[in-house]
Amino acid sequence: MHRRAWLLCLPWLAGCAGVTLRPHAMDQAVRVEEVGLAFTPKGEGELTLRLDVENPTFWDAEVTGVDFELRLDGRRYAVGTRGVREPLAADAHRTLTVSFPLQSEPGGTGVTPRTWRVEVGGGVALGFGETVRLLPFRAERTLRLPYFRPVEPSPE
């Protein structure tokens, strides 16, 4: 009888993948360790994020992607997604570094460096088989950016 009751619980347990008993654990599972933002005089740029990702569940998982939104001085500048395939054991941490290409107006060496308020937010997708949970992150930094000129929207 006990064996049959255990077997009946298996489908319920499978549906619990990605669930944790700690309140708000998923919302606090990603910490932004570093935000790097750099541009060349030709306007080529890169956003680099170093994230400390925790799997706050009792099940092994896989980091499957990272998405971001970049704001400079409060204005939305770029969004993007990067596919990733990194295993993450139950109740473990992993440092994840991801980069996203960016573009700005070419400025040459004549652009005066300026300090910008850089805000980045997004999510890390953590997969548990067919179940995916999005772990949010947000960070704000003040960065001095040489060679950066925002892309001007084209008039339509």
Summary of the structure (lengths in Angstrom):
residues: 156
radius of gyration: 20.3
end to end distance: 71.7
largest distance: 79.9
contacts: 418
relative contact order: 0.24
helix: 10%
strand: 56%
